[in-house]
Amino acid sequence: MDALLDTLHRTEPGRLARVIQNIYADAGLSRVGIFVADLQQKALVELTDARSTQPPQRLAMHASLAGWAFRSESLRIQPGEQDRVVLFVPIIDGVERLGVLRVETLALTASTIRRCQSLAAVVAMALVTKGAYSDELACSQRATTMGVAAEMVWAFLPPRTIGTELITSSAVVEPAYEVGGDAFDHSVSDDVLHVAVTDAMGHDLAAGLTSSVVLAGCRNARRSGADLPAIVRTIDDHLEQLFPDRYATGVLLQLHMTTGHLRWVNCGHPEPYLLREGILVSGAFHQEPCLPLGIRLPEDERAVHHIQLKPGDRILVYTDGVTEARLTGKSFGEDRFIDYINRAVAAGEPAPEVLRRLVDAILASQNGRLSDDATILLFEWHPLREAQGR
């Protein structure tokens, strides 16, 4: 393993699989392949060397064993050629699904499985590290050309899924290659989960700039120790200074992960949903509306609201492009939105998979194109999960 770690530090993403195969050939591992999820998580794309003459394999997320491993976050096995066995191992960074490691072996033993799982963990770290500076990896994950506004927004977005033993938070954004005004943020620090979902005015490059300023202002204030009201004021000040004719709606939330105490500010944005034991808690986030970010009257001080969560509670934060999307001629609406989430959760699907399938359903209903940006963020407070697992 030490030799592998030392080598991977200097290896291009497309050569990771070959390096692993060369190092572990004596251990019976062969035909190693690394497949990363594309931007919309519709397919798994093989990472290949840029000098390769063969096109990369694309495995459909819903029609391949590799896709099943990714979606279920579990090991999958199938027979290979010449009495070999093929293993598909999820590549996961913490709770963020990155792709699948494909390995062929002659002997399927507990030791082989552990070795492959360890390799997948090392590959996850390598992909995260190299993804910060490798265009090769970013290009592998794209199925079409990305707009400049979307390029800018994605550059600011955090990992789509984060988690600890106390919380899990996951988000999706569509249209992935053309998004302009929507953005999200989630981060954990000092026993607090910070969440923000925003929707900037317009669908152009200026909307992308507005979203980027909102995220930058939010993080800058938060990392300087500012409280929730001060974070909102910081965003307001920068938007008023840089884009006096622009605004953004947004919800900013802070969850104390030990106690379940949730604070939030809603700036002209759709109200989040609270799901408790599969039931929508009506009016949980209903308050008098405040002005959007970037529009502040001298006497206006946006109110900070509070709610006490119960273990297992899930919060859905979204932009209006979700509920305004049309499904079979009708608005997707609140009822279908909540029903879809509840059925997926009841089936035991992890939060990232719940959102991936939901967005797939919305896109499929509209021939793959949305009339507005659609962002969904789902976070769950689960302080009892680890205790129950012990």
N, C-alpha and C positions, 0 to 999 in steps of 0.2 A: 504493500500500500504506500510506503514511503517513496518508492521509486515512481509510482504512478503520480502522486501528488507533486513531486518535484518536476516531473515531465509536463504535467498538465498546465503548470504555470506559464510555460513557454509555447503552448500548443494553440494553433488556430482552431476556432470552433468546428470547422469542417473536418479536421483531422483527429478529433477526439476519439471517435469510434475506432479508427485504425490504430491509434496509440494504445488504447485499452486492449484491443485484440492482440497486438504484438507482445504486450507485457504478460497477458494471461493465457497465451496459447498453450503453454506447458501445463496449465491447470485445466485444460479441456474446454475452454471457452472459445468459440469461433463465430464468425459471421456476426459480429457485433454491429448493431445499428442504433443510432440516436435519432429519435423522432420528436420534433417540437410541435406544439400546438400552434396553428396559425392564429392570426389576430382575432378572428371571430370564433375560434375554437370549433370550426366545422370539419377540420381535417388535421391529421398528423403528418408533418412533412419531414422527410429524412434530411439530416444535415450531411451535406456532401462537400468534398473539397472543391474549391472554385476551379481547379484544374481538371476536374473529372469530366469525361466526355459523355457520361451517362446522366440523364435527367434524374432528379431526386424522386423517390417514391412518395406518393401521396396516399395515405390510408384514411378512408372515410370514418368520421367519428362514430357514426351509427351503424356501420356495416363492416367492422373489423374487430378482431380480438384485441388489437392494440387500443382501439377506441374504447372498448369495454374496460380495459385496464385503467385507462385515463379517467373515464367517467365514474367508475366505481372506486377508484383509488386503491385497487387491490391487484395482486399478482394473478396473471392468467397464463395457462400452459396449453400447448397444442403439439401434436406429433410433427416432426420434421422429416427431412429426407435421410435415407441411409441410417435408420434407427436413431436418429438424433431427436432431441426434444427442444422445442422453442419456448423460451420464457419471455413474457412481456411484463416489465416491471415499471410501475409509475415513477416518474422523476418529479419529486416534490421538494420545494424549498420551504420548510416550515409547514405551512398549510396552502401555499401557492402551487397549483399544478402547472408544471412546465412542459411535460411531454412523457415519453415512454422509452425505456431502454429495451431493445430487442437483442436477445442472446441465444445462440444455439449451443447445446452441450450434449455429450454422449451419455453422461450419467446424471440423473436427477436425484440429488441427495440433499439432505438438510444443509450440508456445508456449501453446496453449489448455490442454493437459494440465498443463504446468508451472504455469500460473496457477491451475488448479483445485486442484492438490496444495498449492500455497502457501496458498490460501484455506482448505483443510481444516485445515492446520496452525494457522492463525490462529484458526479456529473452535474447535479443540481447546483452545487457551489460554483463549479467552473462556468456554467451557463450564466448564472447571475453576475459573476465577476466580469466575464468577457462581454456580456450583453451591454455593459455600460459604455463600451468603446468599439464594439464590433458591428460594422454595417452588415457584415456577412450574416450574422444571426438575425438582425432586424429584417433584412431582405428575404430570408428564408421563411419568415412568418407572414409575409404579405402575398395575397392572392391577386392584387391589382394595385394600381397607382394610388398613392395617398395624396390628398390635397394639402396645401401649405398650412391652412388653419388647423387641420387635424394633426399634421406633423408637430405643430407647436403645442397643441393641447396634450398629445400623448407624451411629449417630452417632459411635461410637468406632472403627469399623473403618477401616483405611487403604484406599487404592486396591486393587482386587482383583489387579492385576498391576503388578509393578515389575521393572526390569531395567537392567543395564549391559552392557558388552562382555564381562563375565566371568560374570554370572549372570542367570537369569530366574526369577522366583517368581510363582506365580499361585494364587489360591484361590477357592473357591465355598462358599456357605452356603445350606442349605435346612432347613426351609421358609422361604423368604425373608421372607414377611410375618408369620410367627408364631414365628420363632426366639427362643429364650429363653436357653438355657444355653451354646451354642457361640459361640466367637469365635476370631479369628486376628489375628496381627500379623506384619508383615515390614517391615524397614527396612534401609537401607544407611548406614554411617558408618565412617570411619577404616579403610577397606579390609575391613570386616567386614559380612557379611549376618546380621542378627538375625531369627530366626523363632520364633514361638510359636503353638501351637494348644492351646486349652483347652476344657474341657467342664464347666460348673458343674452342681452338683446341682440337680435339679428342672427344671420347664418353666414356671415362673411368673415374675412380675415380680421376685421376689427372686433368681431365677436370673440374670435379665438384669442386676440390680444387682451380683451376685457377679462375673459376667463383666467388667463395666465396671471394677470395682475391681481385678481381676487385670490388665487391660490398662493401667490408669492406674498401678498400682504397678510394673509391668514397665517402662513407658516412663520413669517418674520416676526409677527407680534407674539405668536404662541411660543416660539423659541427664545424670545426675550423675556418670557415670564408673564406676559399680559393675561388678564382674566378675560372672560367671554365678552363683556361689554367693550373692553379696550380693543379686542381683536376686531370687532365689528367697526369700531370707530377708525381703526387703522385702514381697513379696506375702504371705508367711505372716503377717507381723506385722499387716498391714492387715486381712486376712481374719479373723484371730483377734480383733482389736479391734472390727471392725464387725459381723461375722457369725459369732459363735462357734459357731453350730449349722450352719454351711454349709461346704462345701468344693468344690474343683474339681480335676479331674485335668488334667494338662497336660504338654506337652513343650516345652522351650525349647532352641533350638539357635543356635550361632554358627559361621559358616563364614568362615575367612580366605580371601578371594577370590583372593589371589595364589598361595598355597601349596596350597589345597584341604584344609587341616587343619580338621576339624569337631569341635566340642565340643558336648556336650548333657547335659541333665538330664531324666530322666523321672520325673514325680511321679504314679504310679499310672495312667498313660495307656497306651492300646494302643501297641505298639512300631511305630515308623516302618518303612518298607520302603526298601531300597536296590536300585535297578535299575541294573545295569551291562551295557551292550551288550544290552539287552532281556531280561536274565536276572535273576531275583530272587536276591540274595546272601543265602542263608539264614543267619539268626542274627546278621546284621551289627549289629543294635541290641538284641540280647538281653542283658539284665543283670538282676541281682536287683531286684525291684520296690521302689520307694520309696513313702512315704506321699503321699497327695494334698496339694495346696496347701491351707493352712489347718489341716492336722493335723500338728503337729510335736512330737515328744517332745524333752525338754530335751537328751538326749544324741545326738539324731539330726542328722546332717549329710549331706544328700543328696549322693551321689557324682557327680562330673563325669566323664563318659566321653569317649573320644577315638577318632577314626577318620580315616584318610587317604583322601580321595577321589581318583579318577582322572578325567581330563578326559572329559566326557560323562556322568558319573554323575548320576542323578536320585534325589531323595529324596521319598518320599510320606509326608506326615503327615496323619492323619485322626482323626475321632472314631468311636466304636463305632456310631453311627447309620448309618454307611456299610456296614460288613460285616454288620450285623445286619438291614439292609433285605432284604426278601424279593422274589425274582424268580421268577415262574412257580411259586409255591408252595414255593420253596427259598430258603435264605439266600443272599444275594448272594455272600458268602464271599470269602476271600483269593484263590483261584484265578481266579474270574471278574473280580475287581477288577483283578488284575495283568494278566490276559490282555487286558482291554479297554484298559488304558493302553498296553500294548505294541503292540497292533494300531494304535491311533490314532497313536502316535508314529512307527511304521514307515511309516505313510501320509504322513508329513511334516506333520502338523497342528501348529500352534503350541500351546504349553502351555495358554493360555486356552481354546482351542477343544477341546482334549482333555478338559478338566474340564467344560466346558459340555455337551458331548455325553454324557459319562459321567453327569452328574446328570440330564440329560434321559432317559436310558435307565432310571435307577433310578426316577425319578418316573413314567414311563410304565408301568412294571411294577406300580405300586401305585396306579393311577388318580389320580395327581397328589398323593397324600397320603402323608407319612412318619409312622411311629409314633414317631420320635425325631429330634432334630436331627442333621443330617449335614453335616460340614465336611471338605473335602479341600484340602490345600495341596501343590502340586508345585513343587519348585525344582530347577534344573539348574545344574551348574558346567560352563561351556563356555569355558575360557580359550583354546582353539585356534580357536574359531569365527571371530573377527575376523581372525586371521592367515591362515586358509584363504580368507577372502573377499577378501583383498588380492591 
